[in-house]
Amino acid sequence: MRNGLLMYQIYCDQCKMSNGDLTPFPLTPFPHRGTRRGIAEIMRTILNLDISLGAICRILERVSLACAPETEHIRENIAEAQSLNIDETGWKSAGNPRWLWVFVSSVAVFFRVASSRGSQVLQSVLGETFSGIITSDDHSAYNKYHN
């Protein structure tokens, strides 16, 4: 790090190429919010790599499939936790409501994007019953889940 800039160098073991000397990269939040177009711009800006949106979608799908077994393992760990902090926050995606749920235990964090803010999301992550303690904002879904 120099003068508030992250210095980086990219090297590919397969093709034996790098992006050259250490390159400065400002440590400021990306304005892209994780969009596919934002990923393409980051790849172009940092790695000097032009990549299509279709390629990014295919890569994200492959990564998602590869991570599925570990994601399920984390969900199972969360469902067996002694205590959880749970919260959900909403936004719109193409005009449709979505909620990002977060389940936090002492050893793991699990995220679920759902089209619902209801108790069925809790059931899909935690199972029919949860024997531990849930700390939440007391949204009605939590009360319905416990009853």
Backbone bond lengths (Angstrom), bond angles and torsions (degrees), N, CA, C in turn:
res aa  C-N    CA-C-N  psi(-1)  N-CA   C-N-CA  omega(-1)  CA-C   N-CA-C  phi
1 M - - - 1.447 - - 1.529 107.06 -
2 R 1.312 114.69 130.77 1.459 120.91 177.69 1.520 108.90 -134.48
3 N 1.319 116.64 125.55 1.464 122.18 175.86 1.525 112.72 50.89
4 G 1.325 117.07 42.15 1.459 120.64 178.63 1.510 114.67 76.71
5 L 1.325 117.18 9.28 1.459 120.75 179.33 1.519 108.97 -112.57
6 L 1.310 116.23 134.69 1.445 121.87 173.95 1.520 107.86 -77.08
7 M 1.319 116.71 128.12 1.457 120.84 179.09 1.521 107.37 -99.83
8 Y 1.307 117.39 129.86 1.454 119.35 -176.68 1.517 110.71 -138.37
9 Q 1.313 114.55 157.68 1.453 121.56 172.51 1.519 106.41 -142.47
10 I 1.301 116.44 132.52 1.456 122.37 -179.48 1.526 108.56 -104.41
11 Y 1.326 116.32 132.95 1.459 121.24 178.73 1.521 108.72 -134.50
12 C 1.330 116.39 133.43 1.458 122.08 -179.92 1.531 109.06 -104.83
13 D 1.326 117.08 117.61 1.466 121.55 179.06 1.529 111.79 -64.23
14 Q 1.340 117.27 -31.80 1.465 119.97 -176.95 1.524 112.21 -72.04
15 C 1.318 116.86 -51.13 1.470 119.42 -175.90 1.527 112.81 -96.94
16 K 1.338 117.24 -4.56 1.473 122.82 177.27 1.520 112.31 60.70
17 M 1.334 115.70 34.98 1.463 120.09 179.03 1.518 109.57 -116.47
18 S 1.324 115.88 154.42 1.459 120.97 174.87 1.520 108.39 -133.73
19 N 1.330 114.94 171.63 1.462 118.76 177.74 1.524 110.95 -86.60
20 G 1.321 117.19 11.93 1.463 120.96 176.08 1.509 111.51 97.49
21 D 1.313 115.22 -144.49 1.458 120.83 -177.42 1.518 110.91 -68.87
22 L 1.318 115.09 170.34 1.458 119.29 175.77 1.517 109.05 -56.24
23 T 1.315 114.93 132.14 1.460 121.95 -175.33 1.525 108.67 -114.96
24 P 1.333 118.23 133.27 1.462 118.92 178.88 1.521 111.36 -75.69
25 F 1.310 115.03 143.14 1.457 121.42 176.69 1.516 107.73 -137.75
26 P 1.333 119.31 119.87 1.464 120.43 -176.24 1.523 111.70 -67.23
27 L 1.325 115.77 136.13 1.460 120.65 177.89 1.524 109.72 -86.85
28 T 1.297 115.69 70.22 1.455 121.60 176.27 1.517 107.57 -123.91
29 P 1.324 118.21 151.60 1.457 119.56 -179.55 1.526 111.37 -61.69
30 F 1.315 115.78 140.15 1.456 119.99 176.11 1.517 109.22 -73.67
31 P 1.306 116.84 138.23 1.464 119.50 179.03 1.530 112.28 -81.77
32 H 1.332 118.95 9.16 1.455 121.77 -169.84 1.523 114.58 -88.45
33 R 1.309 118.32 -17.39 1.455 122.98 177.26 1.538 112.05 57.27
34 G 1.318 117.52 30.48 1.453 120.93 175.35 1.516 115.05 74.19
35 T 1.322 118.32 18.69 1.457 120.11 -179.99 1.526 110.10 -75.37
36 R 1.303 115.88 159.64 1.458 119.86 177.74 1.526 111.63 -64.08
37 R 1.323 116.34 -39.16 1.470 119.41 175.84 1.527 110.04 -64.14
38 G 1.327 116.31 -37.59 1.465 120.08 177.16 1.513 111.75 -64.18
39 I 1.332 116.91 -39.80 1.464 120.67 176.55 1.521 109.81 -61.53
40 A 1.335 116.74 -43.75 1.468 120.47 178.94 1.528 110.43 -60.67
41 E 1.328 117.27 -41.69 1.468 120.12 179.65 1.528 110.90 -66.95
42 I 1.318 117.17 -40.07 1.464 120.55 178.13 1.529 109.72 -62.58
43 M 1.328 116.96 -44.98 1.464 120.67 179.38 1.530 110.78 -61.36
44 R 1.322 116.30 -39.60 1.465 120.78 179.64 1.533 110.18 -69.47
45 T 1.330 116.92 -43.18 1.464 121.51 -176.08 1.524 112.01 -71.74
46 I 1.317 117.25 -46.67 1.465 120.39 -173.95 1.513 112.19 -86.22
47 L 1.323 117.10 -44.93 1.460 120.67 -173.06 1.522 114.45 -101.96
48 N 1.344 115.66 -2.73 1.457 120.01 -176.31 1.533 110.55 55.60
49 L 1.325 115.32 42.84 1.458 122.41 -175.74 1.522 109.15 -123.77
50 D 1.321 116.20 118.43 1.462 120.60 175.01 1.521 107.60 -85.98
51 I 1.321 116.04 125.49 1.464 121.46 -178.22 1.522 107.93 -137.27
52 S 1.318 116.45 136.95 1.463 120.54 -176.68 1.523 110.78 -78.00
53 L 1.328 114.87 159.41 1.468 119.69 176.93 1.527 110.73 -63.18
54 G 1.334 116.80 -36.42 1.461 120.33 177.75 1.519 111.88 -62.07
55 A 1.335 116.51 -41.57 1.465 120.30 178.42 1.524 110.59 -65.11
56 I 1.321 116.68 -40.39 1.463 120.15 178.02 1.528 109.90 -62.63
57 C 1.326 117.54 -43.93 1.474 120.84 178.15 1.527 111.03 -59.82
58 R 1.327 117.22 -43.51 1.469 120.33 179.55 1.532 111.35 -65.27
59 I 1.313 116.89 -40.34 1.467 120.85 178.47 1.528 110.24 -63.80
60 L 1.325 116.43 -45.77 1.460 120.02 179.97 1.530 111.09 -62.18
61 E 1.323 117.50 -38.33 1.462 121.31 177.81 1.527 110.48 -64.84
62 R 1.329 117.19 -44.02 1.469 120.78 179.50 1.521 110.94 -64.07
63 V 1.319 117.18 -41.83 1.461 120.92 178.89 1.529 109.83 -64.81
64 S 1.327 116.13 -42.84 1.468 120.40 178.34 1.521 111.29 -58.97
65 L 1.324 117.12 -46.11 1.470 120.69 178.79 1.533 111.27 -64.37
66 A 1.318 116.91 -40.15 1.462 120.33 179.91 1.525 111.78 -66.48
67 C 1.323 116.85 -31.13 1.466 121.36 -178.69 1.525 113.32 -85.78
68 A 1.324 118.08 -11.04 1.474 121.45 -173.99 1.525 113.71 -54.10
69 P 1.340 120.11 -46.23 1.474 118.39 -179.91 1.531 112.93 -61.92
70 E 1.321 117.35 -40.73 1.467 119.56 179.35 1.522 110.81 -70.71
71 T 1.334 116.85 -35.68 1.460 120.56 176.79 1.532 110.42 -60.93
72 E 1.323 116.60 -42.46 1.469 120.71 177.86 1.516 110.44 -65.50
73 H 1.308 118.30 -38.31 1.464 121.89 177.50 1.535 110.16 -61.54
74 I 1.325 116.99 -43.29 1.468 121.08 178.16 1.527 110.00 -64.19
75 R 1.349 117.41 -42.66 1.472 120.13 178.39 1.520 110.79 -59.98
76 E 1.334 117.34 -43.31 1.469 120.66 178.42 1.521 111.02 -62.46
77 N 1.340 117.01 -39.89 1.457 121.24 177.78 1.525 110.64 -62.48
78 I 1.316 116.22 -42.77 1.468 121.20 178.90 1.527 110.29 -62.67
79 A 1.326 117.40 -43.04 1.471 121.79 -177.95 1.523 112.12 -64.68
80 E 1.329 117.71 -21.83 1.464 121.65 -179.39 1.527 113.12 -101.37
81 A 1.321 117.95 3.93 1.465 121.74 -176.71 1.526 111.07 -66.74
82 Q 1.317 115.40 153.83 1.469 120.29 176.73 1.522 111.47 -76.24
83 S 1.325 116.25 -31.49 1.464 119.75 178.18 1.524 109.46 -149.72
84 L 1.317 115.07 149.17 1.459 121.93 -179.38 1.516 110.66 -137.10
85 N 1.308 115.59 143.78 1.456 122.26 164.19 1.520 105.15 -103.09
86 I 1.317 116.52 126.79 1.459 121.35 -176.94 1.528 108.95 -128.67
87 D 1.317 115.25 138.89 1.462 120.23 175.35 1.517 108.37 -151.32
88 E 1.305 115.30 161.25 1.458 121.50 177.87 1.517 108.15 -140.43
89 T 1.316 115.29 145.53 1.453 120.00 178.03 1.520 108.36 -135.65
90 G 1.297 116.73 141.65 1.452 120.99 -173.39 1.514 113.98 -104.82
91 W 1.315 115.20 158.57 1.456 124.09 172.58 1.524 107.94 -161.41
92 K 1.296 117.18 175.59 1.458 120.66 177.73 1.520 109.70 -110.86
93 S 1.317 115.04 140.36 1.459 122.28 176.04 1.519 106.70 -123.47
94 A 1.314 116.30 112.39 1.469 121.68 -175.74 1.526 110.53 53.79
95 G 1.327 116.34 38.77 1.460 121.71 178.38 1.520 114.90 82.72
96 N 1.325 117.96 -4.93 1.463 121.45 -179.71 1.521 110.51 -101.14
97 P 1.347 116.73 138.14 1.466 118.53 -179.30 1.527 111.83 -69.58
98 R 1.320 115.62 140.33 1.469 123.46 175.63 1.523 107.79 -137.91
99 W 1.334 115.95 153.80 1.452 121.11 176.05 1.516 109.02 -130.17
100 L 1.309 115.29 134.82 1.454 121.37 172.18 1.522 106.83 -98.02
101 W 1.319 115.24 114.41 1.461 122.20 177.68 1.515 108.10 -95.67
102 V 1.318 117.09 140.80 1.457 121.69 174.25 1.524 108.35 -128.07
103 F 1.320 114.90 131.71 1.463 123.87 179.37 1.525 105.97 -118.57
104 V 1.332 117.36 118.16 1.457 121.48 -174.40 1.525 109.98 -120.57
105 S 1.341 116.02 120.04 1.463 121.21 173.34 1.524 108.06 -109.57
106 S 1.317 116.71 -174.55 1.460 120.10 179.49 1.529 111.75 -72.62
107 V 1.335 118.25 -16.57 1.468 120.20 -176.31 1.529 114.24 -126.29
108 A 1.321 119.04 -6.96 1.467 119.99 -175.73 1.522 110.91 -151.84
109 V 1.331 114.14 157.53 1.463 122.08 173.48 1.522 106.52 -129.14
110 F 1.338 115.71 133.14 1.459 120.92 -179.00 1.522 108.15 -127.20
111 F 1.336 116.36 132.82 1.464 122.00 178.13 1.519 109.13 -112.92
112 R 1.333 116.07 144.10 1.457 121.58 174.74 1.524 107.15 -139.78
113 V 1.323 116.94 126.49 1.458 121.86 172.19 1.518 106.44 -94.47
114 A 1.321 116.40 128.82 1.464 120.47 -176.45 1.521 110.00 -137.89
115 S 1.318 115.20 156.95 1.465 120.49 176.38 1.524 109.78 -89.95
116 S 1.321 116.73 8.41 1.459 121.56 -177.81 1.524 110.55 -133.98
117 R 1.313 114.76 152.38 1.460 121.84 173.06 1.529 108.96 -109.17
118 G 1.326 116.31 14.03 1.456 121.23 -173.06 1.517 114.63 -89.38
119 S 1.331 114.73 175.17 1.465 122.11 -176.34 1.523 112.58 -65.85
120 Q 1.341 118.19 -19.06 1.460 119.29 178.71 1.528 111.70 -63.10
121 V 1.336 117.59 -26.59 1.468 120.22 176.34 1.528 108.86 -68.15
122 L 1.324 116.87 -43.08 1.460 120.65 177.11 1.523 110.31 -60.27
123 Q 1.331 117.51 -42.50 1.465 120.80 179.02 1.528 111.27 -64.60
124 S 1.324 117.67 -38.91 1.463 119.54 -177.88 1.529 111.84 -69.05
125 V 1.322 117.20 -27.89 1.468 120.59 -179.81 1.524 111.10 -91.55
126 L 1.342 116.97 -45.39 1.465 121.06 -172.10 1.520 114.39 -97.64
127 G 1.323 117.37 -14.17 1.453 120.16 -174.88 1.524 110.46 94.21
128 E 1.314 115.81 -177.52 1.473 120.78 -177.17 1.524 112.45 -63.15
129 T 1.322 117.45 -35.53 1.473 121.09 178.92 1.523 108.95 -135.24
130 F 1.317 115.10 152.62 1.465 121.92 175.93 1.516 106.71 -128.51
131 S 1.319 116.65 121.63 1.462 120.28 -174.30 1.521 113.46 -87.16
132 G 1.322 117.58 -7.53 1.454 120.44 -178.76 1.520 112.68 -89.09
133 I 1.301 114.95 -166.03 1.470 123.03 -179.29 1.523 108.65 -102.98
134 I 1.325 116.16 130.42 1.467 121.71 176.73 1.520 108.68 -108.29
135 T 1.323 115.28 127.36 1.458 121.40 172.02 1.517 106.33 -106.01
136 S 1.341 115.89 124.16 1.467 120.06 -175.98 1.517 109.79 -148.59
137 D 1.325 115.41 -176.96 1.458 120.89 177.70 1.528 111.79 -87.66
138 D 1.321 117.68 9.73 1.461 124.24 176.79 1.532 113.13 68.03
139 H 1.319 117.04 26.97 1.458 121.29 172.46 1.534 108.26 -58.87
140 S 1.295 118.67 149.97 1.476 122.38 -173.93 1.520 113.26 -58.14
141 A 1.325 118.85 -26.90 1.468 121.50 179.31 1.521 111.40 -59.44
142 Y 1.322 117.02 -36.47 1.474 120.49 -179.05 1.523 110.90 -69.30
143 N 1.328 116.14 -41.05 1.465 119.91 177.83 1.526 110.87 -65.24
144 K 1.315 117.02 -42.84 1.468 120.41 178.55 1.529 110.61 -63.37
145 Y 1.323 117.68 -39.47 1.455 121.01 179.92 1.521 110.99 -62.58
146 H 1.323 118.01 -39.76 1.465 121.03 -177.99 1.522 113.33 -75.51
147 N 1.315 117.98 -17.82 1.482 119.98 -177.48 1.482 112.44 -90.45
